[in-house]
Amino acid sequence: MSFKYGRTEKLERLLSVLRDFSDSDKIMFGQQNCGHIGVSIENTDGTESDCKNLTGSHPAIVGVDTLSFLGYEGKMNNLVTVVKNMRRQGLIITLTSHMPNFTLGGDDFYDYSPNITEGDCGRRIMPGGDLNEKYRRYLDLIAEFASISIDVEGEKIPMIFRPFHECNGDWFWWGPSYLNDEEFIALFRYTVDYLLGEKGVDNLAIAYSPNGYIASEEEFMRRYPGDEYVDVLGLDYYNDKPHKGDGFFHKLSSSLDIVYGIANERNKIAALTEIGYRSLETPNGYFEGLAPMDNTIQDWFTQMLDAVTSTEGGRRISYMATWANFSDTQFWVPFVTEDFRHEMCDDFVKFVEDPRIKMAPVFNFNDQV
């Protein structure tokens, strides 16, 4: 079944580019928030990135988040500038949505966890619920962002929109302990129908991205909203407390084989929508991403690339993306400053320069996506 709604010509071109990379011998590399948040950057307008400062190239994919719409991780107008500048440099934009728990208010509004709500957020924001109008106002912000993100030719910038990610985990209010599969699918469909149908947004492709490890097609498809609602089949999968022999790389490869098999059968695009080294505990303290020093697998990026490309499914993903460099103690990509060079920089540069990886630019002014 084909996608339900029409798209701009540039969005169709973007989807074609994503498919081209799926059929190529290269995988696009991406990073979340890299154009406006970083450790080594001075300019936060999309012209700089930690990755570029280290390797000489931006990632091919840049992620942004709806967190910026209401002052978290920036502001909407500033985010529009970032998106415009990064597109001008030949990057592809993906928009993730850490949606707030709509049962909350005030300072806690941007808590996107289940919190103390007894799991009722996802039901109350649906039509007939007392928070549906509040949810629609939030979706209106997404529609506004999509409409005012304009390229140098005055046309809307195509993006990959990724709502309700990691939907098979219980750390967000849309997880299976709070919304059963049927309720989640209804919410996903309602969200797409409102944005692309009622609001007429035509420059957003839609991604569905459960959390890994994925052991079977049935597991991956449990909460799938349907072919008419999805363009990209993604996987979020982190290597927690990495150590040699932990089995992560094998599980990653087998998961990607399953995801690609489903995507190929349904004429969809497969992607590794989030991937990362999560040290969590080190002798020097707690770190969500890479540790500042004493990482256990210091050639993790090149090992990860070898694992991804060791099977047909991994070789056929269109792109992979890491999370953001928020600070010098919470970062996912090695960085260099005047007085510090992370111990994994050399491995990351080797990873970036590998012929299997595609960095920016993906396109240029003569071949606008």
C-alpha positions as CSV (number, residue, x, y, z in Angstrom):
1,M,0.0,0.0,0.0
2,S,1.4,3.4,-0.9
3,F,1.7,6.4,1.3
4,K,-1.6,8.1,2.1
5,Y,-0.9,11.7,1.4
6,G,0.7,13.8,-1.4
7,R,4.1,15.4,-1.1
8,T,6.1,18.2,-2.6
9,E,8.4,17.5,-5.5
10,K,11.4,18.1,-3.2
11,L,10.1,15.6,-0.6
12,E,9.7,13.0,-3.4
13,R,13.3,13.8,-4.5
14,L,14.5,13.4,-0.9
15,L,12.9,10.0,-0.6
16,S,14.5,9.0,-3.9
17,V,17.9,10.1,-2.6
18,L,17.4,8.0,0.6
19,R,16.5,5.0,-1.6
20,D,19.6,5.6,-3.8
21,F,21.8,5.4,-0.7
22,S,20.0,2.2,0.3
23,D,21.1,0.7,-3.0
24,S,24.6,2.1,-2.9
25,D,27.8,1.0,-1.1
26,K,27.6,4.1,1.2
27,I,25.7,4.9,4.4
28,M,25.0,8.5,5.3
29,F,26.2,9.5,8.8
30,G,24.2,11.8,11.0
31,Q,24.1,13.5,14.4
32,Q,21.4,15.0,16.5
33,N,21.5,18.8,17.1
34,C,24.9,19.1,15.6
35,G,24.3,22.4,14.0
36,H,23.3,24.4,17.1
37,I,24.6,22.4,20.1
38,G,28.1,21.2,20.6
39,V,31.3,21.4,22.7
40,S,33.7,23.0,20.3
41,I,31.4,25.3,18.3
42,E,31.2,29.0,18.7
43,N,28.4,29.7,16.2
44,T,25.0,28.0,16.9
45,D,23.3,28.9,13.6
46,G,24.0,25.7,11.7
47,T,27.3,26.8,10.2
48,E,29.5,24.8,12.6
49,S,29.5,21.4,14.2
50,D,31.8,19.4,16.5
51,C,32.1,16.9,13.7
52,K,33.2,19.4,11.1
53,N,35.7,21.0,13.6
54,L,37.3,17.6,14.0
55,T,37.0,16.0,10.5
56,G,36.4,18.9,8.2
57,S,32.9,17.8,7.2
58,H,29.4,18.1,8.6
59,P,27.4,14.9,9.0
60,A,25.2,14.2,6.0
61,I,22.1,14.1,8.3
62,V,21.3,16.6,11.0
63,G,18.7,15.9,13.6
64,V,16.6,18.6,15.3
65,D,13.8,18.2,17.9
66,T,10.5,19.8,18.7
67,L,12.0,20.4,22.1
68,S,13.2,23.7,20.6
69,F,9.7,24.9,19.9
70,L,9.1,26.0,23.5
71,G,12.6,27.0,24.6
72,Y,14.2,23.7,25.3
73,E,17.4,23.2,23.2
74,G,16.7,26.6,21.6
75,K,13.7,28.4,20.1
76,M,11.7,27.8,17.0
77,N,12.9,30.9,15.0
78,N,16.5,30.0,15.8
79,L,15.9,26.4,14.8
80,V,14.5,27.5,11.5
81,T,17.7,29.4,10.8
82,V,19.7,26.3,11.7
83,V,17.7,24.2,9.3
84,K,18.0,26.7,6.5
85,N,21.8,27.0,6.9
86,M,22.4,23.3,7.1
87,R,20.2,22.6,4.1
88,R,22.2,25.3,2.2
89,Q,25.3,23.3,3.0
90,G,23.8,20.2,1.5
91,L,22.5,18.3,4.6
92,I,19.3,16.3,5.1
93,I,17.1,17.3,8.1
94,T,15.3,14.8,10.4
95,L,12.9,16.1,13.0
96,T,12.4,14.0,16.2
97,S,9.7,14.8,18.6
98,H,10.2,14.4,22.4
99,M,6.6,15.3,23.0
100,P,5.8,16.6,26.4
101,N,3.5,14.8,28.8
102,F,0.4,16.8,28.1
103,T,-1.1,16.0,31.5
104,L,1.5,18.2,33.1
105,G,1.9,22.0,33.1
106,G,4.2,24.7,34.3
107,D,7.9,23.9,34.7
108,D,7.2,20.2,34.4
109,F,5.4,20.5,31.0
110,Y,8.4,19.2,29.1
111,D,8.7,16.0,31.1
112,Y,8.1,13.4,28.4
113,S,8.2,10.4,30.8
114,P,5.2,8.7,32.2
115,N,5.8,10.6,35.5
116,I,2.8,10.5,37.9
117,T,0.1,10.5,35.3
118,E,-1.0,6.8,35.6
119,G,-0.4,6.4,31.9
120,D,-3.4,8.4,30.7
121,C,-1.7,11.0,28.6
122,G,-2.0,9.1,25.3
123,R,-5.7,8.5,25.8
124,R,-6.6,12.0,26.9
125,I,-5.0,13.7,23.9
126,M,-7.1,11.7,21.4
127,P,-10.4,13.0,20.0
128,G,-13.0,13.1,22.7
129,G,-10.3,13.4,25.4
130,D,-10.1,16.5,27.6
131,L,-6.5,17.2,26.3
132,N,-7.2,16.9,22.6
133,E,-7.3,20.6,22.0
134,K,-4.0,21.0,23.9
135,Y,-2.4,18.3,21.7
136,R,-3.7,19.9,18.5
137,R,-2.1,23.2,19.5
138,Y,1.2,21.4,19.9
139,L,0.8,19.7,16.5
140,D,0.0,23.2,15.0
141,L,3.6,24.2,16.1
142,I,5.0,21.3,14.1
143,A,2.9,22.3,11.1
144,E,4.1,25.9,11.5
145,F,7.8,24.9,11.7
146,A,7.4,22.8,8.5
147,S,5.8,25.7,6.7
148,I,8.3,28.4,7.6
149,S,11.4,26.3,7.0
150,I,12.1,27.6,3.5
151,D,15.1,26.9,1.3
152,V,17.1,29.4,-0.9
153,E,14.6,28.8,-3.7
154,G,11.7,29.8,-1.5
155,E,10.3,26.3,-1.2
156,K,9.6,24.2,1.9
157,I,12.5,22.2,3.1
158,P,11.7,18.4,3.0
159,M,12.4,16.6,6.3
160,I,12.0,13.2,7.9
161,F,9.6,13.5,10.8
162,R,10.1,10.8,13.6
163,P,7.3,10.9,16.2
164,F,6.9,8.4,19.1
165,H,10.3,6.9,18.7
166,E,11.4,3.9,20.9
167,C,7.7,3.0,21.2
168,N,8.4,-0.5,22.5
169,G,10.1,0.9,25.6
170,D,8.5,2.3,28.8
171,W,10.6,5.4,29.3
172,F,8.2,7.6,27.3
173,W,4.4,8.1,28.0
174,W,3.6,6.4,24.7
175,G,5.2,3.1,25.7
176,P,3.4,-0.2,25.9
177,S,2.7,-0.1,29.6
178,Y,0.7,3.1,29.0
179,L,-0.8,2.6,25.6
180,N,-1.6,-0.9,24.2
181,D,-0.6,-1.6,20.6
182,E,-4.0,-0.7,19.2
183,E,-4.1,2.6,21.1
184,F,-0.6,3.5,20.0
185,I,-1.3,2.8,16.4
186,A,-4.5,4.9,16.6
187,L,-2.5,7.8,18.1
188,F,0.3,7.6,15.5
189,R,-2.3,7.6,12.7
190,Y,-4.3,10.4,14.2
191,T,-1.1,12.5,14.5
192,V,-0.2,11.9,10.8
193,D,-3.7,12.5,9.7
194,Y,-3.9,15.8,11.5
195,L,-0.6,17.1,10.3
196,L,-0.6,15.9,6.7
197,G,-4.3,15.7,6.2
198,E,-6.1,18.4,8.2
199,K,-3.2,20.9,8.3
200,G,-2.0,20.0,4.7
201,V,1.7,19.6,5.6
202,D,3.4,18.1,2.5
203,N,7.1,18.3,3.2
204,L,7.4,15.7,6.0
205,A,8.3,12.0,5.4
206,I,7.4,9.8,8.3
207,A,9.6,7.4,10.3
208,Y,8.7,4.6,12.6
209,S,11.6,3.6,14.9
210,P,11.3,1.1,17.8
211,N,14.1,0.4,20.1
212,G,16.5,-2.5,19.6
213,Y,17.5,-5.3,20.1
214,I,14.9,-6.7,17.6
215,A,14.6,-10.5,17.6
216,S,11.8,-11.0,15.0
217,E,9.7,-9.4,12.4
218,E,6.7,-9.8,14.6
219,E,8.4,-7.9,17.4
220,F,9.3,-5.0,15.1
221,M,5.8,-4.8,13.6
222,R,3.8,-5.0,16.8
223,R,3.1,-1.2,16.9
224,Y,3.5,-0.5,13.2
225,P,0.9,2.1,12.0
226,G,0.7,0.8,8.4
227,D,2.4,1.3,5.1
228,E,0.2,4.2,4.2
229,Y,1.5,6.1,7.3
230,V,5.3,5.4,7.1
231,D,8.2,6.0,4.8
232,V,11.2,5.1,6.9
233,L,11.6,2.0,9.0
234,G,14.2,2.9,11.6
235,L,15.9,1.3,14.6
236,D,17.3,2.9,17.8
237,Y,19.9,0.8,19.4
238,Y,22.6,1.7,21.9
239,N,25.6,-0.2,23.1
240,D,25.2,0.1,26.9
241,K,28.4,-0.4,29.0
242,P,30.4,-1.6,26.0
243,H,32.9,-4.4,26.4
244,K,34.5,-6.9,24.1
245,G,32.4,-10.0,23.7
246,D,29.2,-8.3,24.9
247,G,27.4,-9.5,21.7
248,F,26.2,-6.0,20.8
249,F,27.6,-6.0,17.3
250,H,26.1,-9.4,16.4
251,K,22.7,-8.3,17.8
252,L,23.0,-5.0,15.8
253,S,23.7,-6.9,12.6
254,S,20.8,-9.3,13.0
255,S,18.4,-6.6,14.0
256,L,19.3,-4.6,10.9
257,D,18.8,-7.7,8.7
258,I,15.2,-7.9,10.1
259,V,14.5,-4.2,9.6
260,Y,15.8,-4.2,6.1
261,G,13.9,-7.3,5.2
262,I,10.7,-5.7,6.2
263,A,11.5,-2.4,4.5
264,N,12.5,-4.1,1.3
265,E,9.3,-6.1,1.2
266,R,7.2,-3.0,1.7
267,N,9.2,-0.7,-0.5
268,K,10.2,1.4,2.5
269,I,13.6,2.9,3.5
270,A,15.6,1.2,6.3
271,A,17.7,3.3,8.7
272,L,19.6,3.1,11.9
273,T,17.8,6.2,13.4
274,E,19.8,6.2,16.6
275,I,23.1,4.4,17.5
276,G,25.7,5.1,20.1
277,Y,28.3,4.1,22.6
278,R,26.7,4.5,26.1
279,S,29.4,4.1,28.8
280,L,26.9,4.7,31.7
281,E,29.5,3.8,34.3
282,T,33.2,4.4,34.3
283,P,35.9,4.7,37.0
284,N,35.6,8.5,36.6
285,G,31.8,8.7,37.1
286,Y,28.5,8.5,35.2
287,F,28.4,9.4,31.5
288,E,25.4,8.9,29.2
289,G,27.4,8.8,26.0
290,L,31.1,8.5,25.6
291,A,33.3,8.9,28.7
292,P,35.8,11.7,28.6
293,M,38.6,9.1,29.0
294,D,39.1,5.4,29.7
295,N,36.5,4.1,27.2
296,T,36.6,0.4,27.0
297,I,36.4,0.0,23.2
298,Q,38.3,2.9,21.8
299,D,37.9,1.8,18.2
300,W,34.2,1.4,18.6
301,F,33.2,3.5,15.6
302,T,35.2,1.5,13.1
303,Q,34.1,-1.8,14.8
304,M,30.5,-0.7,14.6
305,L,30.8,0.1,10.9
306,D,32.3,-3.3,10.2
307,A,29.4,-4.9,12.1
308,V,26.8,-2.9,10.2
309,T,28.2,-3.7,6.8
310,S,28.9,-7.4,7.6
311,T,25.4,-8.4,6.4
312,E,23.1,-7.4,3.5
313,G,20.6,-5.7,5.8
314,G,23.2,-3.4,7.4
315,R,24.8,-2.5,4.1
316,R,21.3,-1.5,2.8
317,I,20.4,1.0,5.5
318,S,20.2,4.5,4.1
319,Y,21.7,6.3,7.1
320,M,22.8,6.0,10.7
321,A,22.7,8.8,13.3
322,T,24.2,9.4,16.8
323,W,22.8,11.6,19.5
324,A,23.8,15.1,20.5
325,N,27.0,16.6,22.0
326,F,25.3,18.5,24.9
327,S,28.5,19.1,27.0
328,D,32.0,17.8,27.6
329,T,30.4,15.1,29.9
330,Q,27.4,14.3,27.8
331,F,28.4,13.6,24.2
332,W,28.1,10.9,21.5
333,V,30.8,12.0,19.0
334,P,34.4,12.7,19.9
335,F,35.5,16.3,19.8
336,V,38.6,18.5,19.8
337,T,39.1,21.9,21.5
338,E,42.1,24.1,22.0
339,D,43.2,22.2,25.1
340,F,41.5,18.7,24.7
341,R,41.4,16.0,22.1
342,H,39.2,13.0,23.0
343,E,40.9,9.6,23.0
344,M,38.5,8.3,20.3
345,C,39.0,11.1,17.8
346,D,41.4,9.1,15.6
347,D,39.0,6.2,15.4
348,F,36.1,8.5,14.5
349,V,38.1,10.3,11.8
350,K,39.0,6.9,10.4
351,F,35.3,6.0,10.5
352,V,34.3,9.2,8.8
353,E,36.9,8.8,6.1
354,D,36.0,5.2,5.3
355,P,34.6,4.9,1.8
356,R,31.5,3.2,3.2
357,I,30.5,6.4,5.0
358,K,28.9,9.5,3.3
359,M,29.3,12.9,5.0
360,A,28.0,16.3,3.8
361,P,27.2,17.5,1.3
362,V,24.6,15.1,0.1
363,F,23.4,17.6,-2.6
364,N,24.4,21.0,-4.0
365,F,22.7,24.0,-5.5
366,N,22.6,22.5,-8.9
367,D,20.9,19.3,-7.6
368,Q,18.5,20.4,-4.9
369,V,16.8,17.7,-3.0
